């Protein structure tokens, strides 16, 4: 197994650690979760970079990388939802539905010997989800420390909510775009 795929497996392990620390629901545990999330996000950046640089892109990596992303992103959103932190259930449901449909399509096509890679909008979607989670972590940590600060309250309650709307729109758009770009493969789905 190449280093890029090892980083992807590491991201899956880090995802579960991150979720566990979020659910600890203390300032310290959330701070640790934030650090783990940043590390996990960096593995996403480096695994693709290394695979391209060393020309070691594999079909396993093409499938496993987006699955690792989904475990990390959906897991963190679900942990936030469990603790009633900023995100709404319907938003997480829309994100999960898009991810499950696209992953199901990919796995079905993989079974037929065709690998459907992530597209540009899908990558933008992942970046926007990571950015939203980073902002939620930062605003949550500030909110825990400064619950009466007006700017912090505005950031935590309003700005993060608007950003989550953006994430939902990009998530839906990227799913529609993915279907459109792969419409020939979908016909045989």
NUTI-460760 format. One record per residue: x, y, z of N, C-alpha, C in turn; chain; residue in three letters; residue number from 1. Coordinates in nm, 2 decimals, padded with zeros to 4 digits. Each point is the difference from the previous one (the first is absolute). Example, Ala and Ser with C-alpha at 12.3 -4.5 7.8 and 13.67 -1.06 7.14 Angstrom:
2
<<01.32,-00.57,00.78>,<-00.09,00.12,00.00>,<00.09,00.12,00.00>,'A','ala',1>
<<-00.04,00.11,-00.07>,<00.09,00.11,00.00>,<-00.08,00.11,00.08>,'A','ser',2>
***
This chain:
189
<<00.09,-00.12,00.00>,<-00.09,00.12,00.00>,<00.09,00.12,00.00>,'A','unk',1>
<<-00.03,00.10,-00.09>,<00.08,00.12,-00.01>,<-00.03,00.10,00.11>,'A','unk',2>
<<00.09,00.10,00.01>,<-00.01,00.10,00.11>,<-00.13,00.08,-00.01>,'A','unk',3>
<<-00.05,00.03,-00.12>,<-00.12,00.07,-00.01>,<-00.12,-00.07,00.06>,'A','unk',4>
<<-00.01,-00.13,-00.03>,<-00.10,-00.08,00.05>,<00.01,-00.02,00.15>,'A','unk',5>
<<00.12,-00.01,00.05>,<00.02,00.00,00.15>,<-00.05,00.13,00.07>,'A','unk',6>
<<00.03,00.11,-00.07>,<-00.05,00.13,00.06>,<-00.16,00.00,00.00>,'A','unk',7>
<<-00.06,-00.06,-00.11>,<-00.14,-00.01,00.00>,<-00.06,-00.09,00.11>,'A','unk',8>
<<00.07,-00.11,00.03>,<-00.04,-00.08,00.11>,<00.02,00.07,00.13>,'A','unk',9>
<<00.11,00.08,00.02>,<00.02,00.08,00.12>,<-00.11,00.10,00.01>,'A','unk',10>
<<-00.05,00.06,-00.10>,<-00.11,00.10,00.01>,<-00.13,-00.07,00.05>,'A','unk',11>
<<-00.02,-00.12,-00.03>,<-00.12,-00.07,00.05>,<00.02,-00.02,00.15>,'A','unk',12>
<<00.11,-00.04,00.05>,<00.03,-00.02,00.14>,<-00.02,00.13,00.07>,'A','unk',13>
<<00.06,00.11,-00.05>,<00.00,00.13,00.06>,<-00.15,00.05,00.00>,'A','unk',14>
<<-00.08,-00.04,-00.10>,<-00.14,00.05,00.00>,<-00.07,-00.06,00.13>,'A','unk',15>
<<00.02,-00.12,00.03>,<-00.07,-00.06,00.11>,<00.05,00.06,00.14>,'A','unk',16>
<<00.13,00.03,00.00>,<00.06,00.07,00.12>,<-00.06,00.14,00.01>,'A','unk',17>
<<-00.01,00.07,-00.11>,<-00.06,00.13,00.00>,<-00.15,00.00,00.05>,'A','unk',18>
<<-00.07,-00.09,-00.05>,<-00.14,-00.01,00.04>,<-00.01,-00.03,00.15>,'A','unk',19>
<<00.08,-00.09,00.05>,<00.00,-00.04,00.14>,<00.03,00.12,00.09>,'A','unk',20>
<<00.10,00.08,-00.04>,<00.04,00.12,00.08>,<-00.11,00.11,-00.01>,'A','unk',21>
<<-00.07,00.01,-00.11>,<-00.11,00.10,-00.01>,<-00.11,-00.04,00.10>,'A','unk',22>
<<-00.03,-00.13,00.01>,<-00.10,-00.05,00.09>,<00.03,00.01,00.14>,'A','unk',23>
<<00.14,00.02,00.03>,<00.04,00.03,00.14>,<-00.06,00.13,00.05>,'A','unk',24>
<<-00.03,00.09,-00.09>,<-00.08,00.12,00.03>,<00.06,00.09,00.11>,'A','unk',25>
<<00.13,00.01,00.00>,<00.07,00.09,00.09>,<00.08,00.09,-00.09>,'A','unk',26>
<<00.05,00.12,00.06>,<00.08,00.09,-00.08>,<00.13,-00.08,-00.04>,'A','unk',27>
<<00.06,-00.07,00.09>,<00.13,-00.08,-00.04>,<-00.03,-00.10,-00.10>,'A','unk',28>
<<-00.11,-00.08,00.01>,<-00.02,-00.11,-00.09>,<-00.03,00.06,-00.14>,'A','unk',29>
<<-00.08,00.11,00.00>,<-00.03,00.06,-00.13>,<00.13,00.06,-00.07>,'A','unk',30>
<<00.08,00.06,00.09>,<00.13,00.05,-00.05>,<00.09,-00.11,-00.06>,'A','unk',31>
<<00.00,-00.12,00.07>,<00.07,-00.12,-00.06>,<-00.06,-00.04,-00.13>,'A','unk',32>
<<-00.13,-00.01,00.00>,<-00.08,-00.04,-00.12>,<00.04,00.10,-00.12>,'A','unk',33>
<<00.01,00.12,00.03>,<00.03,00.10,-00.10>,<00.14,-00.03,-00.06>,'A','unk',34>
<<00.09,-00.02,00.09>,<00.14,-00.03,-00.05>,<00.00,-00.13,-00.08>,'A','unk',35>
<<-00.07,-00.10,00.04>,<-00.01,-00.13,-00.07>,<-00.06,00.03,-00.14>,'A','unk',36>
<<-00.11,00.08,00.00>,<-00.06,00.03,-00.13>,<00.09,00.06,-00.09>,'A','unk',37>
<<00.08,00.10,00.05>,<00.09,00.07,-00.09>,<00.11,-00.10,-00.06>,'A','unk',38>
<<00.05,-00.09,00.09>,<00.09,-00.10,-00.04>,<-00.06,-00.09,-00.11>,'A','unk',39>
<<-00.12,-00.05,00.03>,<-00.07,-00.09,-00.10>,<-00.02,00.07,-00.13>,'A','unk',40>
<<-00.04,00.13,00.00>,<-00.02,00.08,-00.12>,<00.13,00.01,-00.08>,'A','unk',41>
<<00.11,00.02,00.07>,<00.13,00.01,-00.06>,<00.04,-00.14,-00.07>,'A','unk',42>
<<-00.04,-00.11,00.06>,<00.03,-00.13,-00.07>,<-00.08,-00.01,-00.13>,'A','unk',43>
<<-00.11,00.07,-00.01>,<-00.08,00.00,-00.12>,<00.08,00.08,-00.11>,'A','unk',44>
<<00.06,00.11,00.04>,<00.08,00.08,-00.09>,<00.12,-00.08,-00.04>,'A','unk',45>
<<00.07,-00.06,00.09>,<00.13,-00.07,-00.03>,<-00.02,-00.13,-00.07>,'A','unk',46>
<<-00.10,-00.08,00.02>,<-00.01,-00.13,-00.07>,<-00.02,00.02,-00.15>,'A','unk',47>
<<-00.08,00.10,-00.04>,<-00.02,00.03,-00.14>,<00.13,00.05,-00.06>,'A','unk',48>
<<00.06,00.09,00.07>,<00.13,00.06,-00.05>,<00.10,-00.10,-00.02>,'A','unk',49>
<<00.02,-00.09,00.10>,<00.10,-00.11,-00.01>,<-00.03,-00.10,-00.11>,'A','unk',50>
<<-00.13,-00.03,-00.01>,<-00.04,-00.10,-00.11>,<00.03,00.06,-00.14>,'A','unk',51>
<<-00.03,00.13,-00.02>,<00.03,00.06,-00.13>,<00.15,00.01,-00.02>,'A','unk',52>
<<00.07,00.05,00.10>,<00.15,00.03,-00.01>,<00.07,-00.13,-00.03>,'A','unk',53>
<<-00.03,-00.11,00.07>,<00.07,-00.12,-00.01>,<-00.06,-00.09,-00.11>,'A','unk',54>
<<-00.11,00.05,-00.06>,<-00.07,-00.08,-00.10>,<-00.04,-00.14,00.05>,'A','unk',55>
<<-00.06,00.01,00.12>,<-00.05,-00.12,00.06>,<-00.15,00.00,00.03>,'A','unk',56>
<<-00.07,00.07,-00.09>,<-00.15,00.00,00.01>,<-00.05,-00.14,-00.03>,'A','unk',57>
<<-00.08,-00.05,00.10>,<-00.06,-00.13,-00.02>,<-00.15,00.00,00.00>,'A','unk',58>
<<-00.06,-00.10,-00.05>,<-00.15,-00.01,00.01>,<-00.05,00.00,00.14>,'A','unk',59>
<<00.08,-00.07,00.09>,<-00.03,00.00,00.14>,<-00.01,00.14,00.06>,'A','unk',60>
<<00.11,00.08,-00.03>,<00.00,00.14,00.04>,<-00.11,00.08,-00.05>,'A','unk',61>
<<-00.04,-00.02,-00.13>,<-00.11,00.08,-00.06>,<-00.13,-00.03,00.07>,'A','unk',62>
<<-00.02,-00.12,00.05>,<-00.12,-00.03,00.08>,<00.01,00.03,00.14>,'A','unk',63>
<<00.11,-00.04,00.06>,<00.02,00.01,00.15>,<00.01,00.15,00.04>,'A','unk',64>
<<00.07,00.08,-00.08>,<00.01,00.14,00.04>,<-00.13,00.07,00.03>,'A','unk',65>
<<-00.09,00.00,-00.10>,<-00.13,00.07,00.03>,<-00.08,-00.07,00.11>,'A','unk',66>
<<00.02,-00.13,00.02>,<-00.07,-00.07,00.11>,<00.05,00.05,00.14>,'A','unk',67>
<<00.14,00.02,00.00>,<00.06,00.05,00.12>,<-00.05,00.15,00.03>,'A','unk',68>
<<-00.01,00.07,-00.11>,<-00.06,00.14,00.02>,<-00.14,00.00,00.06>,'A','unk',69>
<<-00.08,-00.09,-00.05>,<-00.14,-00.01,00.04>,<00.00,-00.04,00.15>,'A','unk',70>
<<00.08,-00.10,00.04>,<00.00,-00.04,00.14>,<00.04,00.12,00.09>,'A','unk',71>
<<00.10,00.07,-00.04>,<00.04,00.12,00.08>,<-00.10,00.11,00.00>,'A','unk',72>
<<-00.05,00.04,-00.12>,<-00.09,00.11,00.00>,<-00.14,-00.03,00.06>,'A','unk',73>
<<-00.06,-00.11,-00.04>,<-00.13,-00.04,00.05>,<00.01,-00.03,00.15>,'A','unk',74>
<<00.11,-00.07,00.04>,<00.01,-00.03,00.14>,<00.01,00.12,00.09>,'A','unk',75>
<<00.08,00.10,-00.05>,<00.01,00.13,00.08>,<-00.14,00.07,00.00>,'A','unk',76>
<<-00.06,00.01,-00.11>,<-00.13,00.06,-00.01>,<-00.10,-00.07,00.10>,'A','unk',77>
<<00.00,-00.13,00.00>,<-00.09,-00.08,00.08>,<00.03,00.03,00.15>,'A','unk',78>
<<00.13,00.01,00.03>,<00.04,00.02,00.14>,<-00.05,00.14,00.04>,'A','unk',79>
<<00.02,00.10,-00.09>,<-00.05,00.14,00.03>,<-00.15,-00.01,00.02>,'A','unk',80>
<<-00.07,-00.07,-00.08>,<-00.15,-00.02,00.01>,<-00.04,-00.06,00.13>,'A','unk',81>
<<00.08,-00.10,00.04>,<-00.03,-00.07,00.13>,<00.00,00.10,00.11>,'A','unk',82>
<<00.10,00.09,00.00>,<00.02,00.10,00.11>,<-00.08,00.13,-00.03>,'A','unk',83>
<<-00.08,00.00,-00.10>,<-00.08,00.12,-00.04>,<00.09,00.12,-00.02>,'A','unk',84>
<<00.10,-00.02,-00.08>,<00.10,00.10,-00.03>,<-00.03,00.05,-00.14>,'A','unk',85>
<<-00.06,00.11,-00.02>,<-00.01,00.08,-00.12>,<-00.08,-00.07,-00.12>,'A','unk',86>
<<00.04,-00.12,-00.03>,<-00.06,-00.07,-00.12>,<-00.14,-00.05,00.02>,'A','unk',87>
<<-00.08,00.00,-00.10>,<-00.14,-00.05,00.01>,<00.00,-00.14,-00.06>,'A','unk',88>
<<-00.10,-00.08,00.05>,<-00.01,-00.14,-00.04>,<-00.03,00.00,-00.15>,'A','unk',89>
<<-00.08,00.08,-00.06>,<-00.03,00.00,-00.14>,<00.12,00.02,-00.08>,'A','unk',90>
<<00.09,00.09,00.04>,<00.12,00.03,-00.07>,<00.09,-00.12,-00.01>,'A','unk',91>
<<00.02,-00.06,00.12>,<00.08,-00.12,00.00>,<-00.06,-00.11,-00.08>,'A','unk',92>
<<-00.13,-00.01,00.00>,<-00.07,-00.10,-00.08>,<00.02,00.02,-00.15>,'A','unk',93>
<<00.00,00.12,-00.04>,<00.02,00.03,-00.15>,<00.14,-00.04,-00.03>,'A','unk',94>
<<00.10,00.04,00.08>,<00.14,-00.03,-00.03>,<00.02,-00.15,00.00>,'A','unk',95>
<<-00.06,-00.07,00.10>,<00.01,-00.15,00.00>,<-00.06,-00.06,-00.12>,'A','unk',96>
<<-00.12,00.04,-00.04>,<-00.07,-00.06,-00.11>,<00.08,00.02,-00.13>,'A','unk',97>
<<00.06,00.12,-00.02>,<00.08,00.02,-00.12>,<00.12,-00.10,00.00>,'A','unk',98>
<<00.06,-00.01,00.11>,<00.12,-00.08,00.01>,<-00.03,-00.15,-00.02>,'A','unk',99>
<<-00.11,-00.04,00.06>,<-00.03,-00.15,-00.02>,<-00.04,-00.03,-00.14>,'A','unk',100>
<<-00.07,00.09,-00.07>,<-00.04,-00.02,-00.13>,<00.12,-00.01,-00.09>,'A','unk',101>
<<00.09,00.10,00.01>,<00.12,00.00,-00.09>,<00.09,-00.12,00.03>,'A','unk',102>
<<00.02,-00.03,00.13>,<00.08,-00.11,00.04>,<-00.06,-00.13,-00.06>,'A','unk',103>
<<-00.13,-00.02,00.01>,<-00.07,-00.11,-00.06>,<00.02,-00.02,-00.15>,'A','unk',104>
<<-00.01,00.12,-00.06>,<00.03,00.00,-00.15>,<00.14,-00.04,-00.03>,'A','unk',105>
<<00.10,00.05,00.08>,<00.14,-00.03,-00.02>,<00.02,-00.15,00.02>,'A','unk',106>
<<-00.05,-00.05,00.11>,<00.02,-00.15,00.03>,<-00.07,-00.09,-00.11>,'A','unk',107>
<<-00.11,00.04,-00.05>,<-00.07,-00.07,-00.10>,<00.08,-00.01,-00.13>,'A','unk',108>
<<00.06,00.12,-00.03>,<00.08,00.01,-00.13>,<00.13,-00.07,00.02>,'A','unk',109>
<<00.06,00.00,00.13>,<00.12,-00.07,00.02>,<-00.02,-00.15,-00.02>,'A','unk',110>
<<-00.12,-00.05,00.04>,<-00.03,-00.14,-00.02>,<00.00,-00.04,-00.14>,'A','unk',111>
<<-00.03,00.10,-00.09>,<00.00,-00.02,-00.15>,<00.14,00.03,-00.06>,'A','unk',112>
<<00.10,00.03,00.09>,<00.13,00.03,-00.05>,<00.03,00.14,-00.04>,'A','unk',113>
<<-00.09,00.09,00.04>,<00.02,00.14,-00.04>,<00.01,00.08,00.13>,'A','unk',114>
<<00.11,00.08,00.01>,<00.02,00.08,00.12>,<-00.04,00.15,-00.03>,'A','unk',115>
<<-00.10,00.05,00.07>,<-00.05,00.13,-00.01>,<00.08,00.09,00.10>,'A','unk',116>
<<00.08,00.09,-00.05>,<00.08,00.08,00.09>,<-00.08,00.12,00.05>,'A','unk',117>
<<00.05,00.06,00.10>,<-00.06,00.13,00.05>,<00.03,00.11,-00.10>,'A','unk',118>
<<-00.10,00.08,-00.02>,<00.01,00.11,-00.10>,<00.03,00.13,00.07>,'A','unk',119>
<<00.03,00.10,-00.07>,<00.04,00.13,00.05>,<-00.10,00.06,00.10>,'A','unk',120>
<<-00.13,-00.01,-00.03>,<-00.10,00.05,00.10>,<-00.01,-00.08,00.12>,'A','unk',121>
<<00.03,-00.13,-00.01>,<00.00,-00.09,00.12>,<00.11,00.04,00.09>,'A','unk',122>
<<00.12,00.04,-00.06>,<00.11,00.04,00.08>,<-00.03,00.13,00.06>,'A','unk',123>
<<-00.06,00.09,-00.07>,<-00.04,00.13,00.06>,<-00.10,-00.02,00.12>,'A','unk',124>
<<-00.09,-00.10,-00.02>,<-00.10,-00.03,00.11>,<00.08,-00.04,00.12>,'A','unk',125>
<<00.10,-00.09,-00.02>,<00.07,-00.05,00.12>,<00.08,00.11,00.07>,'A','unk',126>
<<00.06,00.09,-00.08>,<00.07,00.11,00.06>,<-00.10,00.09,00.07>,'A','unk',127>
<<-00.11,00.03,-00.05>,<-00.10,00.09,00.07>,<-00.05,-00.07,00.13>,'A','unk',128>
<<-00.02,-00.13,00.00>,<-00.04,-00.07,00.12>,<00.11,00.00,00.10>,'A','unk',129>
<<00.12,-00.01,-00.04>,<00.12,00.01,00.10>,<00.01,00.14,00.05>,'A','unk',130>
<<-00.02,00.10,-00.08>,<00.01,00.14,00.04>,<-00.12,00.03,00.10>,'A','unk',131>
<<-00.11,-00.06,-00.03>,<-00.12,00.02,00.10>,<00.03,-00.06,00.13>,'A','unk',132>
<<00.05,-00.12,00.00>,<00.03,-00.07,00.12>,<00.11,00.08,00.08>,'A','unk',133>
<<00.10,00.05,-00.07>,<00.10,00.07,00.07>,<-00.06,00.13,00.07>,'A','unk',134>
<<-00.08,00.07,-00.07>,<-00.07,00.12,00.05>,<-00.09,-00.04,00.12>,'A','unk',135>
<<-00.07,-00.11,-00.01>,<-00.09,-00.05,00.11>,<00.09,-00.03,00.12>,'A','unk',136>
<<00.11,-00.07,-00.02>,<00.09,-00.03,00.11>,<00.05,00.13,00.07>,'A','unk',137>
<<00.05,00.09,-00.08>,<00.05,00.13,00.05>,<-00.10,00.08,00.07>,'A','unk',138>
<<-00.12,00.01,-00.06>,<-00.11,00.08,00.07>,<-00.05,-00.07,00.12>,'A','unk',139>
<<00.00,-00.13,00.00>,<-00.04,-00.08,00.12>,<00.09,00.02,00.12>,'A','unk',140>
<<00.13,-00.01,-00.03>,<00.10,00.02,00.10>,<00.00,00.14,00.06>,'A','unk',141>
<<-00.02,00.10,-00.09>,<-00.01,00.14,00.05>,<-00.13,00.02,00.08>,'A','unk',142>
<<-00.11,-00.07,-00.05>,<-00.13,00.02,00.07>,<00.01,-00.07,00.14>,'A','unk',143>
<<00.07,-00.11,00.02>,<00.02,-00.06,00.13>,<00.07,00.10,00.09>,'A','unk',144>
<<00.11,00.06,-00.05>,<00.08,00.09,00.08>,<-00.07,00.14,00.02>,'A','unk',145>
<<-00.07,00.05,-00.10>,<-00.05,00.13,00.01>,<-00.15,00.00,-00.04>,'A','unk',146>
<<-00.09,-00.06,00.08>,<-00.14,-00.02,-00.04>,<-00.08,00.13,00.00>,'A','unk',147>
<<00.05,00.11,00.05>,<-00.07,00.12,00.00>,<00.05,00.11,-00.10>,'A','unk',148>
<<00.11,-00.03,-00.07>,<00.05,00.09,-00.09>,<-00.09,00.00,-00.13>,'A','unk',149>
<<-00.04,00.12,-00.03>,<-00.10,00.01,-00.11>,<00.06,-00.05,-00.14>,'A','unk',150>
<<00.12,00.03,-00.02>,<00.06,-00.04,-00.13>,<00.01,-00.15,00.00>,'A','unk',151>
<<00.04,-00.06,00.11>,<00.01,-00.15,00.01>,<-00.14,-00.06,-00.02>,'A','unk',152>
<<-00.10,00.05,00.07>,<-00.13,-00.05,-00.02>,<-00.05,00.01,-00.14>,'A','unk',153>
<<00.03,00.11,-00.07>,<-00.04,00.03,-00.14>,<00.07,-00.11,-00.09>,'A','unk',154>
<<00.13,-00.01,00.03>,<00.08,-00.10,-00.08>,<-00.06,-00.14,00.02>,'A','unk',155>
<<-00.02,-00.04,00.12>,<-00.05,-00.13,00.03>,<-00.14,-00.03,-00.05>,'A','unk',156>
<<-00.09,00.09,00.02>,<-00.14,-00.03,-00.04>,<-00.04,00.04,-00.14>,'A','unk',157>
<<00.06,00.11,-00.05>,<-00.04,00.05,-00.13>,<00.09,-00.03,-00.12>,'A','unk',158>
<<00.13,00.03,00.02>,<00.09,-00.02,-00.11>,<00.02,-00.15,-00.03>,'A','unk',159>
<<00.01,-00.08,00.10>,<00.01,-00.15,-00.02>,<-00.13,-00.05,-00.07>,'A','unk',160>
<<-00.11,00.05,00.03>,<-00.13,-00.04,-00.06>,<00.00,00.03,-00.15>,'A','unk',161>
<<00.04,00.12,-00.03>,<00.01,00.04,-00.14>,<00.10,-00.08,-00.08>,'A','unk',162>
<<00.11,-00.03,00.06>,<00.10,-00.09,-00.06>,<-00.05,-00.14,-00.02>,'A','unk',163>
<<-00.08,-00.05,00.09>,<-00.06,-00.13,-00.01>,<-00.10,00.00,-00.12>,'A','unk',164>
<<-00.08,00.11,-00.02>,<-00.08,00.01,-00.12>,<00.08,-00.01,-00.12>,'A','unk',165>
<<00.11,00.07,-00.01>,<00.09,-00.01,-00.11>,<00.05,-00.14,-00.03>,'A','unk',166>
<<00.04,-00.07,00.11>,<00.04,-00.14,-00.01>,<-00.11,-00.09,-00.06>,'A','unk',167>
<<-00.12,00.02,00.05>,<-00.11,-00.08,-00.06>,<-00.02,00.03,-00.14>,'A','unk',168>
<<00.00,00.12,-00.04>,<-00.02,00.04,-00.14>,<00.11,-00.06,-00.09>,'A','unk',169>
<<00.13,00.02,00.04>,<00.11,-00.06,-00.08>,<-00.01,-00.15,00.00>,'A','unk',170>
<<-00.04,-00.06,00.11>,<-00.01,-00.15,00.01>,<-00.10,-00.05,-00.10>,'A','unk',171>
<<-00.12,00.07,-00.01>,<-00.10,-00.04,-00.09>,<00.04,00.03,-00.15>,'A','unk',172>
<<00.06,00.11,-00.02>,<00.05,00.04,-00.14>,<00.10,-00.10,-00.04>,'A','unk',173>
<<00.10,-00.04,00.08>,<00.10,-00.09,-00.04>,<-00.05,-00.14,-00.03>,'A','unk',174>
<<-00.11,-00.04,00.07>,<-00.06,-00.13,-00.02>,<-00.07,00.01,-00.14>,'A','unk',175>
<<-00.08,00.10,-00.02>,<-00.06,00.02,-00.13>,<00.10,00.00,-00.12>,'A','unk',176>
<<00.11,00.07,00.02>,<00.10,00.01,-00.10>,<00.07,-00.13,-00.02>,'A','unk',177>
<<00.02,-00.08,00.11>,<00.06,-00.13,-00.01>,<-00.09,-00.09,-00.09>,'A','unk',178>
<<-00.13,00.00,00.03>,<-00.10,-00.08,-00.08>,<00.01,00.05,-00.15>,'A','unk',179>
<<00.00,00.12,-00.02>,<00.01,00.05,-00.14>,<00.12,-00.04,-00.08>,'A','unk',180>
<<00.12,00.01,00.07>,<00.12,-00.03,-00.06>,<00.01,-00.15,-00.03>,'A','unk',181>
<<-00.06,-00.08,00.09>,<00.01,-00.15,-00.01>,<-00.13,-00.06,-00.05>,'A','unk',182>
<<-00.08,00.08,-00.07>,<-00.13,-00.05,-00.05>,<00.00,-00.13,-00.08>,'A','unk',183>
<<00.11,-00.01,-00.08>,<00.01,-00.13,-00.08>,<00.02,-00.12,00.09>,'A','unk',184>
<<00.08,00.02,00.10>,<00.02,-00.11,00.10>,<-00.13,-00.03,00.08>,'A','unk',185>
<<-00.07,00.11,00.03>,<-00.13,-00.02,00.08>,<-00.10,-00.08,-00.08>,'A','unk',186>
<<00.00,00.01,-00.13>,<-00.10,-00.07,-00.08>,<00.02,-00.15,00.01>,'A','unk',187>
<<00.12,-00.04,00.03>,<00.03,-00.14,00.02>,<00.00,-00.04,00.15>,'A','unk',188>
<<-00.04,00.09,00.09>,<00.01,-00.01,00.14>,<-00.11,-00.10,00.05>,'A','unk',189>
***
